[in-house]
Amino acid sequence: MSKYLVTGGAGYVGSVVAAHLLEAGHQVTVLDDLSTGFREGVPAGAEFVEGRIQEAGEVLDASFDGVLHFAASSQVGESVVDPEKYWRNNVAGSLELISAMRAAGVRKLVFSSTAATYGEPEVVPIAETARTAPTNTYGATKLAVDHLITSEAVAHGLAAVSLRYFNVAGAYGAYGERHDPESHLIPLVFQAALGQRPHIAVYGDDYPTPDGTCIRDYIHVADLADAHLLALDAARPGEHLICNLGNGSGFSVREVIESVKRVTGREIPVQVAGRRAGDPAVLVASADRAREALGWVPRRPNLDDIVADAWKFTLEKNGQ
């Protein structure tokens, strides 16, 4: 049994990973300021400390075996209009966390990175060797933290793994998406199915894809959690491993809407709008490195299964 600090463990991905760690028999402490997370998202059995990432030094000591770092501001649009918040929270906060880890002698880190570090892809599927050229402040700050982690590994022997996600979806029992404001496609389609919004907007239907709508790589949040536990085992002192996480194949916006129709049995009002600036036609990950280095294989790749788990969580959240 090991003991881990999960920063941002009251959020969507952090709560699912914390639950997986507990199920694997580990001790878990969640540090979260609840600015975007939810107290009910902290799994039973985890110790909860309400606080900012800059306060990690007050929590960490030599009894911890590692840190899983999810605490970050993550709204792409907001990052463009309020970049200072993102550099302060994501980069300065991560520097404080890593410094606290070194002071406490905690030498293992798994970092929640993002595919936004790549920007507009030149080749798909996207491999870890692809050029990193973020198109927004959010992606830039995550890339900066990746560079910070590499420096720490080289200079001070940190054992680290960064996991770059594409589109995370689904739910794991009582743990699912509660974003406010919501910006992810599947929950937005659910809102249209529940009558909470008049329609779902499809931004562009003239892309060079089979049905004209954008294609994205969706990964079940429970598969994502599996990868984090495997990353803890794969981390090696003085090394910083970076792995993409994705299914390796994508689903179009229309395919997602049709899946929600099948799963919910409801009609989904759709309104086609113009393309959004900077939306690539296809974003799909190459997860070969994660398979080779972590031994990770997504076990829930079917879109309807991902949607069904998310729908069950959504109904329960809405008291239905």
VEXLUMFI-153291 format. One line per 2 residues: number of its first residue (from 0); their letters; for each residue z, x, y of N, C-alpha, C. Coordinates in steps of 0.1 Angstrom, whole numbers. Each point is the difference from the previous one (the first is absolute). Layout:
N
NUM) a) Z/X/Y/Z/X/Y/Z/X/Y  ... .
END
This chain:
320
0) ms) 0/8/-12/0/-8/12/0/9/12  -8/-4/10/-1/7/13/4/-9/11 .
2) ky) 2/6/12/4/-8/12/-11/3/11  -5/-11/5/-11/1/10/3/-8/12 .
4) lv) -4/5/12/0/-7/12/-14/-6/2  -1/-13/3/-12/-6/3/0/-5/15 .
6) tg) -8/7/8/0/-4/14/-11/-11/1  4/-10/8/-9/-12/1/0/-8/-12 .
8) ga) 11/0/-8/1/-7/-12/2/-15/1  1/-5/12/1/-15/2/-14/-6/3 .
10) gy) -10/9/0/-14/-5/3/-7/-3/-13  -13/-3/1/-8/-5/-11/0/10/-12 .
12) vg) -7/12/3/-2/9/-11/14/7/-3  8/3/10/13/7/-3/9/-8/-9 .
14) sv) 0/-14/2/9/-8/-8/-4/0/-14  -14/-1/-3/-5/0/-14/3/14/-6 .
16) va) -1/11/7/3/13/-6/15/1/-3  8/-5/10/14/1/-3/4/-8/-12 .
18) ah) -6/-12/-2/3/-8/-12/-4/8/-13  -12/6/1/-4/8/-12/9/12/-3 .
20) ll) 5/6/10/10/11/-2/12/-5/-6  5/-11/4/12/-6/-6/-2/-4/-14 .
22) ea) -11/-6/-3/-4/-3/-14/-1/12/-9  -3/11/6/-1/12/-8/13/7/-2 .
24) gh) 11/-6/6/13/6/-2/5/9/11  -7/1/11/4/9/10/9/-7/10 .
26) qv) 8/8/8/7/-4/11/-9/0/13  2/-11/8/-9/-1/11/8/-4/13 .
28) tv) -3/8/11/5/-4/13/-12/-3/9  1/-11/6/-11/-5/9/4/3/14 .
30) ld) -8/7/8/3/1/14/-12/-7/8  4/-10/8/-10/-8/7/6/-6/12 .
32) dl) -7/0/11/6/-6/13/-3/-15/1  -7/-5/-10/-4/-15/0/-9/-4/12 .
34) st) -6/10/6/-9/-4/11/-13/-7/-5  -4/3/-12/-11/-7/-6/4/-4/-15 .
36) gf) 10/6/-5/5/-4/-14/9/-12/1  4/-4/-12/9/-11/-2/12/3/-9 .
38) re) 11/-4/4/12/3/-8/-1/-6/-14  -6/-11/-1/-2/-6/-14/-10/8/-8 .
40) gv) -7/9/6/-9/8/-7/6/12/-8  13/3/4/7/11/-7/5/-5/-13 .
42) pa) -5/7/-11/4/-5/-13/15/0/-3  5/-9/-8/14/0/-4/2/12/-8 .
44) ga) 11/7/3/3/12/-7/-2/13/8  -8/-2/11/-2/11/9/10/0/11 .
46) ef) 5/12/4/9/1/12/-9/-1/12  4/-8/10/-8/-2/12/7/6/12 .
48) ve) -7/8/7/5/6/13/-10/-5/11  5/-8/9/-9/-4/11/0/11/11 .
50) gr) -12/6/2/-1/11/10/-14/5/1  -2/8/10/-14/6/2/-1/12/-8 .
52) iq) -13/4/-2/-3/12/-8/6/12/6  2/0/14/6/12/6/15/1/-3 .
54) ea) 6/-10/-7/14/1/-4/1/4/-15  -11/4/-6/0/4/-14/11/11/-3 .
56) ge) 2/9/10/9/11/-2/15/-5/-2  2/-13/4/14/-5/-2/1/-6/-14 .
58) vl) -11/-1/-7/0/-6/-13/-2/10/-11  -9/9/2/-3/10/-10/11/11/-2 .
60) da) 2/3/-13/8/11/-3/-5/6/-13  7/10/-6/-5/7/-11/-1/-8/-13 .
62) sf) 6/-13/0/0/-8/-12/-13/-7/-2  -9/0/10/-13/-6/-1/-10/10/-7 .
64) dg) -8/-6/-8/-11/8/-7/-13/0/7  -2/-10/9/-13/-1/7/0/-11/9 .
66) vl) -11/-1/8/-3/-10/10/-13/-6/-2  -1/-13/1/-13/-7/0/-1/-7/14 .
68) hf) -11/5/7/0/-3/15/-11/-10/3  5/-13/3/-9/-11/4/1/-4/15 .
70) aa) 11/5/6/3/-5/14/-10/4/10  -8/-9/6/-10/3/9/-5/-12/8 .
72) ss) -5/2/12/-7/-11/6/-14/0/-5  -6/-12/-3/-12/0/-8/-11/-10/4 .
74) qv) 1/-5/12/-10/-9/5/-11/8/8  -12/0/-6/-11/8/6/-3/-4/14 .
76) ge) -1/-12/3/-3/-5/14/11/4/10  12/-2/-4/11/4/8/0/15/3 .
78) sv) -3/8/-10/0/14/1/-9/5/11  -11/-7/2/-10/4/10/5/-3/15 .
80) vd) 7/-11/1/5/-4/14/14/6/3  8/3/-10/13/6/2/2/13/-9 .
82) pe) -9/10/3/1/12/-9/13/7/0  7/0/12/13/7/0/10/-5/-10 .
84) ky) 0/-13/-3/9/-5/-10/-3/6/-14  -13/2/-2/-4/5/-14/3/15/-1 .
86) wr) -3/7/10/4/15/-1/15/2/-1  7/-9/8/15/1/-1/5/-4/-13 .
88) nn) -4/-12/-5/6/-5/-13/-5/8/-12  -13/2/-1/-7/5/-12/1/15/-1 .
90) va) -2/7/11/0/14/-1/13/6/4  6/-3/11/13/6/4/10/-5/-10 .
92) gs) -1/-13/-4/10/-5/-10/-1/8/-13  -12/2/-5/-2/8/-12/5/14/1 .
94) le) -2/6/11/5/14/3/16/0/-2  6/-10/6/15/-1/-1/4/-2/-14 .
96) li) -7/-8/-8/3/-3/-14/-1/13/-8  -11/7/2/-3/12/-8/11/11/4 .
98) sa) 3/1/13/11/9/4/13/-3/-7  3/-13/0/13/-5/-7/-1/3/-15 .
100) mr) -11/-1/-6/-1/3/-14/3/15/-3  -6/9/9/2/14/-2/15/3/2 .
102) aa) 6/-6/10/14/3/3/9/-4/-11  -4/-11/-7/8/-6/-11/-3/7/-14 .
104) gv) -11/8/0/-4/6/-13/-8/-10/-9  -5/-10/6/-8/-10/-8/-15/5/1 .
106) rk) -6/3/-11/-12/8/-1/-12/-8/-6  1/-13/-1/-12/-7/-6/-3/-12/9 .
108) lv) -13/-2/3/-4/-11/9/-13/-6/-5  0/-14/0/-13/-7/-2/-2/-8/12 .
110) fs) -12/2/6/-3/-6/13/-11/-10/-1  2/-12/7/-9/-11/1/-10/3/10 .
112) st) -12/6/-4/-11/3/10/-10/-11/-1  -12/2/5/-9/-11/1/-15/5/0 .
114) aa) -9/-9/-4/-14/3/0/-5/1/14  8/-5/10/-4/1/14/-1/14/5 .
116) ty) 5/10/-8/-2/14/4/-14/4/-1  -9/-7/-8/-13/4/-2/-10/-5/12 .
118) ge) 4/-11/6/-9/-6/10/-12/-5/-7  -12/1/7/-13/-5/-5/-4/9/-11 .
120) pe) -2/-5/-12/-3/8/-12/-15/4/1  -3/13/-4/-13/4/-1/-6/-2/-14 .
122) vv) 9/-1/-10/-4/-2/-14/10/-9/-6  -4/-10/-8/9/-8/-8/-4/1/-15 .
124) pi) 10/0/-9/14/-2/3/6/13/7  11/-2/7/6/11/8/9/8/-9 .
126) ae) -2/13/0/8/9/-7/9/7/10  11/7/-5/10/7/8/-7/11/8 .
128) ta) -11/5/-5/-7/11/7/-9/-5/12  0/-13/2/-8/-5/11/5/5/14 .
130) rt) -8/0/9/3/4/14/11/-11/5  10/5/7/10/-8/6/-3/-1/15 .
132) ap) -3/-12/4/-4/-2/14/5/-14/4  13/-3/2/5/-13/3/-6/-6/12 .
134) tn) -2/-13/0/-6/-7/11/10/-8/8  13/1/-3/11/-6/7/12/8/0 .
136) ty) 10/-3/9/12/8/1/9/-1/-13  0/-12/-6/7/-1/-13/-4/10/-10 .
138) ga) -13/1/-2/-5/9/-10/2/15/4  -1/2/13/3/14/5/14/4/-2 .
140) tk) 9/-9/2/14/3/-2/4/3/-15  -6/-8/-8/2/2/-15/-6/14/-4 .
142) la) -12/3/5/-6/13/-3/9/11/5  6/-1/12/8/10/6/13/2/-9 .
144) vd) 5/-11/-6/11/2/-9/-4/7/-13  -12/-3/-4/-5/7/-12/0/15/3 .
146) hl) -5/4/12/0/14/3/14/6/1  9/-8/6/14/4/1/6/3/-14 .
148) it) -3/-9/-9/5/2/-14/-5/12/-6  -13/3/2/-6/12/-6/7/12/6 .
150) se) 2/1/13/7/11/6/14/2/-6  7/-11/-2/14/1/-5/0/5/-15 .
152) av) -10/-5/-8/-1/5/-13/-3/15/-1  -9/5/8/-3/14/0/12/8/5 .
154) ah) 6/-4/11/10/8/7/14/-1/-7  3/-12/-6/14/-2/-4/1/-5/-15 .
156) gl) -12/0/-7/1/-4/-14/1/-14/-3  -3/-9/10/1/-15/-3/-9/-3/-11 .
158) aa) 4/-9/-10/-9/-6/-10/-4/-13/5  -13/-2/3/-5/-12/7/-12/-6/-6 .
160) vs) -1/-13/0/-13/-7/-3/-2/-11/10  -12/0/6/-5/-10/9/-9/-10/-7 .
162) lr) 2/-13/1/-8/-9/-7/-7/-8/11  -14/1/0/-8/-7/10/-5/-14/-6 .
164) yf) 5/-10/6/-3/-14/-5/-12/-5/7  -7/-9/-8/-11/-8/6/6/-14/3 .
166) nv) -5/-10/-6/6/-14/3/10/-4/-10  12/-1/3/11/-3/-9/2/-16/1 .
168) ag) 1/-6/-12/1/-14/-1/9/-4/-11  1/-13/-2/9/-5/-11/14/-1/4 .
170) ay) 8/-3/-10/15/-1/2/6/4/-14  13/3/1/8/4/-12/13/-9/0 .
172) ga) -1/-11/-7/12/-9/0/3/-5/14  12/3/4/5/-4/13/-4/8/12 .
174) yg) -8/10/-3/-4/10/10/-15/-1/3  -3/-3/13/-14/-2/3/-2/2/15 .
176) er) -12/-4/5/-3/3/15/7/-11/9  6/6/10/6/-9/10/-3/5/14 .
178) hd) -12/5/2/-4/6/13/0/-10/11  4/4/12/0/-9/12/-3/9/12 .
180) pe) -12/0/6/-11/-9/-4/-7/5/-13  -7/-9/-6/-7/3/-13/-14/4/4 .
182) sh) -4/11/-7/-14/5/3/-8/2/-13  7/-2/-12/-7/3/-13/-7/-12/-5 .
184) li) -12/2/-6/-9/-11/-3/6/-10/-9  6/4/-12/4/-10/-10/11/-9/6 .
186) pl) 10/5/7/10/-10/6/-6/-8/11  -10/5/7/-7/-9/10/-8/-11/-6 .
188) vf) -6/3/-12/-7/-11/-7/10/-10/-5  11/5/-5/11/-10/-4/4/-9/11 .
190) qa) 1/5/12/4/-8/12/-11/-11/2  -13/3/-2/-10/-10/1/1/-10/-11 .
192) al) 4/4/-12/1/-9/-11/12/-9/2  10/5/7/12/-9/2/-1/-8/13 .
194) gq) -11/1/7/-1/-7/13/7/6/11  5/12/-1/7/7/10/-9/6/11 .
196) rp) -13/1/-3/-10/5/9/-12/-9/-3  -9/-3/11/-11/-9/-2/-11/5/-10 .
198) hi) -1/13/0/-11/6/-9/3/15/-2  -7/6/-8/0/15/-2/-13/5/6 .
200) av) 2/10/9/-12/6/7/-6/11/-9  -13/0/-2/-7/10/-7/-7/8/11 .
202) yg) 4/13/2/-6/8/11/-13/7/-5  -11/-7/1/-13/6/-4/-4/-4/-14 .
204) dd) -12/-6/-1/-5/-3/-14/-14/6/-1  -3/11/7/-13/6/0/2/15/-4 .
206) yp) 10/4/-7/2/14/-4/-9/3/-12  -4/12/-2/-8/4/-12/8/0/-13 .
208) tp) 5/-12/-3/8/-2/-13/-6/-12/-7  3/-2/-12/-7/-11/-8/2/-14/7 .
210) dg) 11/-3/6/1/-13/6/1/1/16  -2/12/5/0/1/15/13/3/6 .
212) tc) 11/-1/-8/13/2/6/6/13/-4  10/5/7/6/13/-2/7/1/-14 .
214) ir) -1/11/-6/6/2/-13/12/10/2  11/-4/-6/13/8/1/6/2/-14 .
216) dy) 7/11/-2/7/3/-13/14/-6/0  3/-9/-8/13/-6/-1/8/5/-12 .
218) ih) 13/3/3/8/5/-11/13/-8/0  4/-4/-12/13/-8/-2/12/9/4 .
220) va) 9/-7/8/11/8/5/9/5/-11  0/-6/-12/8/5/-11/-7/12/-6 .
222) dl) -13/1/0/-7/12/-4/3/12/10  1/-4/12/3/10/11/14/6/-3 .
224) ad) 10/-9/-3/14/4/-3/0/9/-12  -8/-3/-11/-1/9/-11/-4/14/4 .
226) ah) -9/1/9/-5/13/5/11/8/7  9/-7/7/10/7/7/10/7/-10 .
228) ll) 3/-8/-10/10/6/-10/-7/12/-8  -13/-1/-2/-7/11/-7/0/12/10 .
230) al) -2/-3/13/-1/11/10/14/8/0  11/-7/-1/13/7/-1/0/10/-11 .
232) da) -6/-3/-11/0/9/-12/-10/11/3  -11/-2/7/-11/9/2/3/10/11 .
234) ar) 9/-3/9/3/9/11/5/14/-4  -6/10/6/4/14/-4/4/8/13 .
236) pg) 10/8/-1/5/7/12/-11/9/6  -1/-1/13/-10/8/7/-14/-6/0 .
238) eh) -2/-12/-6/-13/-6/0/0/-13/6  -11/-4/7/-2/-13/5/-13/-6/-6 .
240) li) 2/-9/-9/-11/-7/-7/-3/-12/8  -13/-3/3/-5/-12/6/-9/-7/-9 .
242) cn) 3/-13/-3/-7/-8/-9/-4/-14/7  -12/-4/-2/-4/-14/3/4/-9/-10 .
244) lg) 4/-12/4/3/-11/-10/-9/-12/3  -8/-4/-10/-9/-11/1/-5/-4/-14 .
246) ng) -7/-11/-1/-5/-4/-13/-13/7/-3  -6/6/10/-13/7/-2/-12/-9/1 .
248) sg) 2/-13/2/-11/-9/2/5/-11/10  -9/-6/7/5/-8/11/-4/-15/-2 .
250) fs) 5/-8/9/-3/-14/0/-3/-4/15  -10/-8/1/-5/-4/14/10/-11/5 .
252) vr) -2/-2/13/8/-11/7/-2/-13/-7  -13/-3/-2/-3/-13/-7/6/-1/-14 .
254) ev) 0/11/-7/5/0/-14/15/-3/1  7/6/10/14/-3/2/3/-15/3 .
256) ie) -8/-5/9/1/-15/3/-2/-8/-13  -11/3/-7/-2/-8/-12/11/2/-11 .
258) sv) 6/11/0/11/2/-9/12/-8/4  3/-1/13/11/-9/5/-3/-14/-3 .
260) kr) -13/-4/1/-3/-14/-4/3/-3/-14  -4/9/-9/2/-2/-15/15/0/-3 .
262) vt) 8/9/6/14/1/-3/8/-12/5  -3/-4/13/8/-11/6/-6/-13/-2 .
264) gr) -13/-2/-4/-6/-13/-2/-2/-7/13  0/8/11/-1/-6/14/-13/4/6 .
266) ei) -5/-8/9/-12/4/8/5/9/12  -9/9/3/4/10/11/-11/-1/11 .
268) pv) 4/-6/12/-10/0/11/-3/14/4  -13/3/2/-5/13/3/-8/-1/13 .
270) qv) 1/10/9/-8/0/12/-5/15/1  -13/1/1/-6/14/1/0/4/15 .
272) ag) 5/12/2/1/5/14/-8/13/0  -2/6/12/-7/13/1/8/11/-7 .
274) rr) -7/11/-2/6/12/-6/11/5/10  10/6/-6/10/7/8/-4/15/1 .
276) ag) 2/5/12/-4/14/2/8/9/-10  -7/10/-6/6/10/-8/3/-5/-14 .
278) dp) -5/-12/-5/2/-5/-13/-11/6/-9  3/9/-9/-10/5/-9/-4/-10/-10 .
280) av) -12/0/-6/-4/-10/-9/8/1/-13  2/13/-5/7/2/-13/11/10/2 .
282) lv) 12/-3/-5/11/10/-1/6/-1/-14  -3/10/-8/4/0/-14/6/14/-3 .
284) as) 11/1/-7/6/12/-3/-5/6/-13  0/14/0/-1/7/-13/14/3/-4 .
286) ad) 5/-5/-11/14/3/-4/1/10/-12  -11/8/-1/0/9/-11/11/10/0 .
288) ra) 4/5/12/11/10/1/13/-7/-4  2/-12/3/13/-7/-4/0/-1/-15 .
290) re) -11/-3/-6/0/-1/-14/3/13/-7  -6/11/5/1/13/-6/14/6/3 .
292) al) 4/-1/13/13/7/4/12/-8/-3  -1/-13/1/12/-8/-2/0/-8/-14 .
294) gw) -12/0/-6/-1/-9/-12/1/-14/3  -5/-4/12/1/-14/5/-13/-7/-3 .
296) vp) 1/-12/-5/-11/-9/-2/5/-14/4  -8/-6/9/4/-14/5/0/-10/-12 .
298) rr) 10/-7/-2/1/-9/-12/-3/-14/4  -2/-3/13/-2/-14/5/-12/0/9 .
300) pn) -12/4/-5/-12/1/9/-7/-13/3  3/-11/-7/-7/-12/1/4/-7/13 .
302) ld) -10/-4/8/3/-6/13/7/-13/-1  -4/-9/-10/7/-12/-1/15/2/-4 .
304) di) 3/10/-7/14/2/-4/8/5/13  -6/8/8/6/5/12/3/-12/9 .
306) va) -10/-8/2/1/-12/8/10/-10/-5  1/-2/-13/9/-9/-6/14/4/2 .
308) da) 3/13/-1/14/5/2/4/-2/15  -10/3/9/3/-2/14/2/-15/4 .
310) wk) -8/-9/-7/1/-14/3/13/-6/-4  5/5/-12/13/-5/-5/11/4/10 .
312) ft) 0/12/5/10/5/9/-1/-9/13  -13/-2/5/-2/-8/12/6/-14/-1 .
314) le) -3/-6/-11/6/-14/-2/15/0/0  6/10/-7/15/0/0/5/3/14 .
316) kn) -7/9/8/5/3/13/-1/-12/9  -10/-9/-2/-2/-12/7/8/-12/-5 .
318) gq) 8/3/-11/8/-11/-5/-8/-10/-8  -11/4/-6/-9/-9/-8/0/3/-15 .
END
